[in-house]
Amino acid sequence: MFFTVICRDRPGALQTRLDSRAAHLAYIEATGIVRMAGPLIEAGQMAGSLIILECESIAAAQSWADGDPYKAADLFDSVSVTEWKKVIG
């Protein structure tokens, strides 16, 4: 099953994102369930994240989101985890 993790950064938190980026990327590699990911861009700056996970349940997807180093760094203003149906691509 696929799930989206859509995160919106706290205002003014770009430096927090940059400081925790290496840990976030290492987490993605270590967990092995991320199929696509990238930052949301607003006014030319990173302002959030869109992540597509492939895992067994929404609980597993939520657990992944809860373990993200970006969350531990208090980067996000909001996080949404939703089941997603792949149709194209």
URWO-V638973 format. One record per run of one state. SS is the DSSP state (A for helix, B for strand, O for the rest). FROM is the first residue (numbers start at 0). LEN is the number of residues. If there is no record, write none. Layout:
ss=SS from=FROM len=LEN
ss=SS from=FROM len=LEN
This chain:
ss=O from=0 len=1
ss=B from=1 len=8
ss=O from=9 len=4
ss=A from=13 len=18
ss=O from=31 len=2
ss=B from=33 len=9
ss=O from=42 len=2
ss=B from=44 len=10
ss=O from=54 len=3
ss=A from=57 len=10
ss=O from=67 len=1
ss=A from=68 len=4
ss=O from=72 len=3
ss=B from=75 len=9
ss=O from=84 len=5
